[in-house]
Structures are given as structure tokens and as C-alpha cells.
């Protein structure tokens, strides 16, 4: 019996596919990484009996990055990133140990079937999975084929079974185009970002952005927003005049006519036309025309149109809308939401999809009529050759999906029903009048067949005033003629929907990456989202774009990125060489980078008009250890300390508050210590600004506070306050927070574990003694006499936090509340600092984890 490994892109997807293929007759178990399950069943594969193992990855297995030393901003010239800096593939999420997991499951398998998403990114992940799994799989016999690719667009029984019966091969060219995009974005983005971040954050204190980033797609996206801002700022309103006439076809009714000249910009000319028309007593009907008109049903829905509607009509940001659409897809409610196609293939089961919606109370009647009377073939759209348009694949209720999920699903369903409905037909009547020598018109519309507007009522023909029955030559009394003075108005700020349209038109990003680029310019404080989801550029965004225009307009115009996207698409089609495209594009941007660096003064001139220099920003906080003058604390992102006398800037931990720490000084450099805190429910620790930026000991790295300092005798160091090894992470040590009383706690100096203990104690001190059982440091506790938990009115006790029975009931483990998931030590991307094992400074052994420590604390885990 052959063993077949099958890999999907997400755990939920793997479960759904396995359930369909095994007809529910499968067993499931957790994989070794805890995140991905493995579903097993027996069946037939290419005519032979087989044992199937279905599992998944969690998106990309690998990510591209520079090798170690080139990740240091301080030691590497950004210009080297274009060619000299070698790159390597690293695990995208090391905590998931995805490569090891895939190898464990792939060992001894005969074949692999790749169920990754069917787009370029999915093809790229296919080869990431193959790189991990092929070395451990059974070697093929002769020319036997072992690698198969499943192509599918929805999680339905029909589509999944059809994909299993028509297996293909992964597309190497499409995967290479993604590799090329990743490397270009990494090298170009990092070089420009590092240079301009260091340059401007070293000069200005109120930029309020942690990263002054540049991106080959992100920057043109910002450029569109600033271009609209510039049009608004340079707009000069003009006064114009409009002649408005009203006629009275009947005694009780009046009809407003539109002037055929529309408007004039000269008041005297407008007054002349008013005087001429006022001389006439009646309006004469010059012509009456009636025309049957059609409002076409919409094209089938693709990603860009879905994102546009989600932003403009549903009030959802593109990133949020895309996340919801992906969830609806993995749950089987809609087809694959990343598609450029607006044309259904001839064999697509439109009626089958429509029947699924026959019982929904919101549109059941419309669907039943369509099924009984016959559906209309959807309009011919664009076939990009990727996936069918976004289509509802399963009935759903508001209770099932809830909130935004239902609102997006409802729109997708209504749009689909509209594509197979009839066009909207209406009769348009146009009456042309003459009042003296001037011509006026009025138009009326009457719906004869509502068609698709029944299911999409927001597209319906608006009700207008009914026009009187008349014929050529009829005369109507004039009710009123007046001159209206108006002004031209500026355009409004770009909406997300308009920005998406511009990005698609100019080839900036892909249907998958457009939401990411828009989200990036919001996150970086380059634009703010105003009411109506309009994007208003900030000072920083405006100055950056104007600076790029001043130095090299191609850095911000969409033309060069659009050309690069075309080259990447040629790689995907096998019509361009991967290495040549990469080399040529990097050479262009390397030249542009050198010119940008040489011309940075041009952008700096704009910066100094809008932003304050470091020396003039912030409030005095702590003393410099060199000159003993007060350094200023700059709160705007990224928060830092600046000594204007020494002209030195010291970075600080982000996403928390900083205050002076009891005016205590570092014994090494005489700088005053500061205390960083993420709030009452989080962590806090003191740090020396100088040591934080210039590690004093060989086993310390930049960005370490006193809770990681290996000074052997300093009262704030790890040596004096470290208690025991962290209960969760490998390299962390639980350190007493000496500022936390009377609600005492210790916190891991690597991850976000916080242990609360000894509430209402006067004093908690780390003892030089260690526990005989687990080698953790003992603690001496002096409790409040009135609230002491100790037996016999005792107030003092010394013991091990983990092993002492008196202390065990007082210990409660939690996770620190972090202000931002990217904060070091948060549950997001943790950067472990690995202190190494063996002896701790000061002679005490690193405490070992007692076997029952996790069990002892599990009961208190919150």
C-alpha cells in the first residue's frame, strides 16, 4: 500500500478537504508543532490502494532575509544590500517548526499531493513544502512520478473531487516570479528604508513614525494620495452662473428645466441671457423623444471590485475585507477570493450555485423566479486564466456568519444573483424647450423591467418627477426664471475604493497585495482614514512624496513599478529569465539609491520646514552620564532620549511608558536609569540608556535592559534579581520586578510571562541562597502584619517560589498585556535573546525547570 502525503495551505482547509475525500471516514491527530492537525484515511490513488495523510502549513513555510550580519543597521552600509549582501531562506515562523513537522509527516511517504492555494503565492509555497519533504520521502522507482498538484477554486464536494481526479504539476515559473518579487522588495525596500530612517530620525524629533519606510509598491500608493491632496491645496474656486427655468404644465405642478449651455463664467453674459429669457411669456416644446434604454447587469465579481465595494458601501478596509473573504472561503461559503477574472467558463454550474440560495428569506423569491423562468448567461468579462469569479458556494444565515462576515457574504451573493438576472430596462423621455432664443431640457425615466435592480436595489433607477404628456409645438406658462450663482468645488480626498481603482489601472501590486500596501501607508502614519474611508495624507506622507519628486520622480510615480510587474508576469509565463530580470531591476534601483543618497539635502530642506529638530523636541527626563546635563525624552515614535549637549541619541523600548527610576545611576557609565512599563497588567523593568544601546558585556546584545544585564554586583541586574528559569520559553529567566509592590510580581526577561505573588508584602528580596530541589533562587518576604497569609501571625518567610508549600498558593501565572503584538516579548514575533546555559554571573547556577513546575502553575494559568 502506497502512502500519500497531502498538504493544504491552512489547517481548516486541510480538514475540509480531507472530510470530503474520505467521506468523513478519517482519524485526526495533532502534529508535533501543535498548530497543524494530521487527518488519515485509506482509499484509492491512481488505481492503487493508498494510505492518505492530509495536513497543512500555515501560509509561507519560509521567508527571505539577509544573512545575520547584514541585519545590523549600524554596521552595514545600505548600498551593500543591492548586491553584496547574501540572502537566505529562513523559517517564516520558527515557533511552528514547520520544516521539522513536514519532514516527520513526510518520512517514508511515496507521493505528495499539493493542495496549496491556486495562485502565484500558492505555487511558491508548493516548492517550499517540496524542499522540506522530498529529502525524506521514499525515492521514486525509475521514472515514477511522485509530485502532484491539485487545482481547485472552491471547497465543494464537486470541485475537490474533480481536482483529485485531474492532478497536475506545480508551476516552477510562477514560483520563481514570487521569489523575484520577494528579493526585489527586500533589497530595494530595506536599502531605502534604512537610509532614510536613520537620516531623518537622527535629525527630527516629531516625525511620529517608528519607521520611515520605502516600498516599490507602497510609495507609489502613497503618491496617489498625495497627488490628490496637492490638487485640493492648489485648487482655486471659480464663480459661475446657471440659468434655471420652471414651467407650469398644470396649475398645481411645476417642472424644472436644465439650461443647455449648462453654465457661464461671466456675470454680465449670464445677466444678458436672463434678461432675454425673461422677455418670453411661454416655453415652447421643440421636440419630444422617447427611447428604450438598458442598464446592464454587473460583470461577475473579481477581487478588486469586491474590495472597492467593501470599502465604499460596507465601510470595511481592504485588509479587513480580504481577511473576512479568506475565512468565508476556507469555511466553504464562497469560491477562492483572489481572482482577476470576471468571466465564467462555459461549463460552470451557475444553476447549481443558484439553487443553493433558493431558501434564503432575503432573496428566495427572486431565485425561484430565475430558476423557473430561466437564467440569463452572465456578461462576457475578462478571463485572466486564474480562477472563476467570486461566487457563493453554500447557503448561509446571518446567525452563522455574524456581523461583517454576513454583510460581505450577502453582497457577494446578491452580486452573483444579479449577474444571472435580466438587465434593467427603462423608458427615457427627453423634452426640449425653447424660451426665447435659449434652449432648455428636462429628462424623465420610467422603469419598464427592473431586472437585476430587484436584487441590487441600490442600482435602481431613481424616481424622478413625472413628465407631462406633450407634443412638439405645445406652449407652457413660465413659472420662474432665475440666475443661480455657484462656485466650482475642489475634488475630495481619495477614497480607498478610488485608490484601489488607480492601483489596478497602473499595475501597482496584485489583487492579493493591494490591501497590504494600503494598510502599510496607514500603519506607517503616512495617511489617516477619515470619514467615508477617505485617505488624508499626514505631514510626513506629504513631505516624503514631495521629496521623492524633487530628487527622482520615478521613485514615486507608478511607471517604473508597473514595468517591473510586467517583467515579473513574464517570468511567471516562462517568457523572461529570472536572474536577468532580477539583475537588471536591482541595477536600476542601485543607481537610483546612490543618486538619492547624494541628493538627500533636497528632501531635508522640505523636512526642516515641517518638523522640529531633535534638540528642540521633548521634555527633560534623565541626566546624561557624559555631560551630566538633562537629556530630553522624545515621546513621538520612535520614543528615544536625546542629549543636545553631546548630540547623542539613545533608543528606548517602544510601546510603553518611560519615567525616571528613583534618580539611580548605572555603576558602569553614570547615566541615570529609566523605568519602562507596559502598564499595570504588563511588564516593567529599569534600564540604562547607554547600556541599552551599547552592551557592556560580551554576552549582552543591543536592546537589553537591567533585567538581562549580567553585571555581577549591580542591585538592578539579572544576577541580583533573577529567580528561576521561565516556565514557558527556553532561554528566559523570571526576574523580580522590584517596583511592583505592594502587588509584587516577577516577569520573564524574554517572553511575556508574568508571575504575580505576595500581595500586601512590605518587602520582597532575592536571597543568595538557592532551592535544593530546583536550584531557583529563594526569596525573603516580609508581609504586612494585618494581612499576612503566614500561619501563627508570622510576617517573615524565606523559601522557593516554586517548591515551598507556604508560597505555592500565592503564585499566579499570567501573560503580560502588550500594547502592540510586534513588541519584543509579546505573543507576536518574539526575538529570543538566548543567554546560554551554565553558570549565572555571581556564581549561582541557572535554575533548572522542576518537572512539576508547569503542572503546579497550570491551575493558576489565566
PyMOL commands that set and color helices and strands:
alter all, ss='L'
color gray80, all
select helices_A, chain A and resi 11-21+68-71+78-82+94-96+98-106+120-136+157-165+172-201+218-234+267-278+303-312+318-330+350-355+364-373+398-401+403-419+451-454+457-459+496-506+514-523+531-533+539-551+553-555+558-572+578-598+600-610+614-616+689-693+706-708+718-721+785-787+791-793+805-808+853-858
alter helices_A, ss='H'
color red, helices_A
select strands_A, chain A and resi 2-8+27-30+37-45+48-56+62-66+87-91+111-115+147-149+239-248+255-259+282-295+424-435+438-449+475-487+527-530+534-537+619-623+630-634+640-643+648-651+657-665+672-677+684-688+722-725+733-737+745-748+753-756+761-770+777-783+796-799+812-815
alter strands_A, ss='S'
color yellow, strands_A
deselect
rebuild
show_as cartoon
